[in-house]
């Protein structure tokens, strides 16, 4: 929620850089809450990922300038940045807390249970607070904060296409959350956020496929010469950072993102 609010007031380059900053928040929370430090290799990987995100955001800003940004003042941009940072901190804290609950020595919580609890809380929060507030906000639907929930439900009931898309979305999000929890349980919350940064590249590739396959070209994106080459270069840096972060430790042959492997290495070093 706070990230989406911040995106209304900051440029894409700022959004991408601050999104990469989520890795720093997560590493910090893991050190304070779990006592785990990132290795030098992981630090290099995180830095390279942030560079890749920044380059991608710069290319996006160069190719598609938003005219409404010119009317925003410094204070609104500052407000958007604060909202983005606050949202990143909340998400980072949440994922580290999930890791702690799943790896506790007393009674580990199942990833399915965590996904179910978070989903239930999300439904209650959205239906009891967010949607009623959005219904009462002024403005035109689709152009601001106003959201006509009654109209949305009516369209969902009468449209088989919307029903199919909604079901597919629920399945995809469920699978995404389960996969994220398993990665967090088997490795770390930082590794989960590192891998999630690849979504930017995957979304761009999907847009190209939609356009050139002819299935849904109106939702795709064509190859745009220098701008697309710039995106490809930025995504290449992003993937390189992910590979550096996931680089196996030469002394043990296991990933350094695994806290159990780190504890074994620390014991061997003593």
C-alpha positions in Angstrom: 0.0 0.0 0.0 2.7 2.5 1.0 4.8 1.6 -2.0 1.9 2.2 -4.4 1.2 5.6 -2.7 4.8 6.6 -3.1 4.8 5.6 -6.7 2.3 8.3 -7.4 4.8 11.0 -6.5 8.3 9.7 -7.5 9.9 8.9 -10.8 10.5 5.4 -12.1 14.3 5.7 -11.4 13.6 6.6 -7.8 11.1 3.8 -7.5 13.6 1.2 -8.9 16.5 2.4 -6.6 14.3 2.4 -3.5 13.0 -1.0 -4.4 16.6 -2.3 -4.5 17.0 -0.7 -1.1 14.6 -3.3 0.3 17.6 -5.7 0.1 19.5 -3.4 2.6 16.5 -3.3 4.9 16.2 -7.1 4.9 19.9 -7.6 5.5 19.7 -5.1 8.4 16.7 -6.8 10.0 18.3 -10.2 9.6 21.3 -9.0 11.5 19.3 -7.5 14.3 16.6 -10.1 14.6 18.4 -13.3 13.7 22.0 -12.4 14.2 23.1 -13.3 10.6 25.5 -11.2 8.7 25.8 -11.0 4.9 29.0 -12.2 3.4 31.2 -10.0 1.2 30.1 -11.9 -1.9 26.4 -11.3 -1.0 27.2 -7.6 -0.4 28.7 -7.3 -3.9 25.7 -9.0 -5.4 23.3 -6.7 -3.7 25.2 -3.7 -4.9 25.3 -4.9 -8.5 21.5 -5.6 -8.3 20.9 -2.0 -7.2 23.0 -0.7 -10.1 21.0 -2.8 -12.5 17.7 -1.6 -11.1 18.9 2.0 -11.3 20.0 1.6 -15.0 16.7 0.1 -15.9 14.8 2.9 -14.2 16.9 5.5 -16.0 16.1 4.0 -19.3 12.4 3.8 -18.5 12.4 7.5 -17.5 14.2 8.5 -20.7 11.8 6.6 -22.9 8.5 7.5 -21.2 8.5 10.9 -19.5 5.4 11.6 -17.4 4.2 15.1 -17.8 2.2 15.2 -14.6 5.5 14.9 -12.6 6.4 18.5 -13.6 3.5 19.9 -11.4 4.7 18.1 -8.3 6.6 20.1 -5.7 9.7 19.0 -3.7 7.6 18.2 -0.7 5.3 15.8 -2.6 8.4 14.1 -4.0 9.8 13.9 -0.5 6.4 12.5 0.7 6.5 9.8 -2.0 10.1 8.8 -1.1 9.2 8.5 2.6 6.2 6.3 1.7 8.4 4.1 -0.5 11.0 3.7 2.2 8.3 3.0 4.9 6.7 0.4 2.7 10.0 -1.3 1.9 10.8 -1.4 5.7 7.5 -3.0 6.5 7.9 -5.7 3.8 11.4 -6.4 4.8 10.5 -6.7 8.5 7.6 -9.0 7.5 9.8 -11.4 5.5 12.4 -11.6 8.2 9.7 -12.3 10.8 8.4 -15.0 8.5 11.9 -16.5 8.3 12.2 -16.4 12.1 8.8 -18.1 12.6 9.6 -20.9 10.1 13.1 -21.5 11.5 12.5 -21.3 15.2 13.8 -24.3 17.2 10.7 -24.6 19.3 7.7 -24.9 17.0 8.4 -24.0 13.4 5.4 -22.6 11.5 4.4 -24.2 8.2 4.7 -22.0 5.1 1.1 -22.9 4.2 -0.1 -21.7 7.6 1.7 -18.4 7.2 0.3 -17.8 3.7 -3.2 -18.7 5.0 -3.0 -16.3 8.0 -1.6 -13.5 5.9 -4.3 -14.0 3.3 -7.0 -13.9 5.9 -5.7 -10.8 7.5 -5.3 -9.2 4.0 -9.0 -10.0 3.1 -10.3 -8.6 6.4 -8.1 -5.4 6.1 -9.1 -4.8 2.5 -12.8 -5.5 2.9 -13.3 -3.8 6.3 -11.1 -0.7 5.8 -9.5 -0.1 2.4 -12.5 -0.7 0.1 -15.0 1.3 2.3 -12.6 4.2 2.4 -11.9 4.1 -1.3 -15.7 4.0 -1.9 -16.1 7.3 -0.1 -13.2 9.1 -1.6 -14.1 11.8 -4.2 -13.1 11.7 -7.8 -13.8 9.5 -10.9 -13.1 5.8 -10.8 -9.8 5.0 -12.4 -8.5 8.5 -12.1 -7.5 9.0 -8.4 -8.3 7.2 -5.2 -12.1 6.6 -5.7 -13.0 2.9 -6.2 -16.6 1.8 -6.8 -16.7 -1.6 -5.2 -20.3 -2.2 -6.0 -19.6 -1.7 -9.7 -16.6 -3.9 -9.5 -18.6 -6.8 -8.0 -21.3 -6.3 -10.6 -18.8 -6.6 -13.4 -17.2 -9.6 -11.8 -20.5 -11.4 -11.6 -21.5 -10.7 -15.2 -18.2 -11.2 -17.0 -16.8 -14.7 -17.5 -13.5 -13.2 -18.7 -13.0 -11.3 -15.5 -13.9 -14.5 -13.5 -11.3 -16.5 -15.4 -8.6 -13.8 -15.0 -9.4 -13.5 -11.2 -9.1 -17.2 -10.7 -5.9 -17.3 -12.6 -4.6 -14.4 -10.6 -5.4 -16.1 -7.3 -3.7 -19.3 -8.4 -0.6 -17.4 -9.5 -0.3 -15.3 -6.3 -0.9 -18.4 -4.2 2.0 -20.2 -6.0 4.2 -17.1 -5.8 3.6 -16.8 -2.0 4.2 -20.5 -1.4 7.4 -20.4 -3.5 8.6 -17.3 -1.6 8.0 -18.9 1.7 9.8 -22.0 0.8 12.8 -20.0 -0.5 12.8 -18.0 2.8 12.6 -21.2 4.8 15.3 -23.1 2.9 17.6 -20.1 2.4 16.9 -16.6 3.8 14.6 -13.6 3.4 17.4 -11.7 1.6 17.6 -14.4 -1.0 13.9 -14.2 -1.5 14.1 -10.5 -2.2 17.1 -10.9 -4.4 15.2 -13.4 -6.6 12.1 -11.2 -6.6 14.0 -8.5 -8.4 14.1 -10.6 -11.5 10.3 -10.0 -11.9 11.2 -6.7 -13.6 13.0 -8.5 -16.4 10.4 -11.3 -16.6 7.6 -8.7 -17.0 9.5 -7.0 -19.8 10.1 -10.3 -21.6 6.4 -11.2 -21.2 5.4 -7.9 -22.7 7.6 -8.5 -25.7 6.1 -12.0 -26.2 2.6 -10.7 -26.0 3.3 -8.1 -28.6 5.2 -10.3 -31.2 3.1 -13.4 -30.6 0.0 -11.6 -31.8 -2.1 -13.0 -28.9 -2.6 -9.7 -27.0 -0.5 -7.1 -28.8 -2.4 -4.2 -27.1 -1.0 -5.3 -23.8 2.5 -5.9 -25.1 5.5 -3.8 -25.9 7.5 -3.6 -29.1 11.2 -3.5 -29.4 12.1 0.2 -29.3 15.6 0.4 -30.5 18.1 2.1 -28.2 15.7 2.1 -25.3 15.1 -1.6 -25.5 18.9 -2.2 -25.8 19.3 -0.1 -22.6 16.7 -2.2 -20.8 18.4 -5.4 -21.9 21.8 -4.1 -20.6 20.2 -3.1 -17.3 18.5 -6.4 -16.9 21.8 -8.2 -17.7 23.5 -6.3 -14.8 20.5 -7.3 -12.6 20.8 -11.0 -13.4 24.6 -10.8 -12.9 24.0 -9.4 -9.4 21.6 -12.3 -8.6 24.2 -14.8 -9.8 26.9 -13.1 -7.7 24.7 -13.2 -4.7 23.9 -16.9 -5.2 27.5 -17.8 -5.8 28.4 -21.0 -3.9 31.0 -20.7 -1.1 34.2 -22.3 -2.4 35.0 -23.8 1.0 31.8 -25.8 1.5 30.0 -26.1 -1.9 26.8 -24.7 -0.4 25.1 -21.4 -0.9 26.2 -18.7 1.6 22.6 -17.5 1.8 21.7 -20.5 3.9 22.1 -19.6 7.6 22.7 -23.2 8.6 25.6 -23.3 6.1 26.9 -20.0 7.5 26.8 -21.4 11.1 28.8 -24.5 10.0 31.4 -22.3 8.3 31.7 -20.1 11.4 32.2 -23.2 13.5 35.0 -24.5 11.2 36.7 -21.1 11.3 36.9 -21.1 15.0 
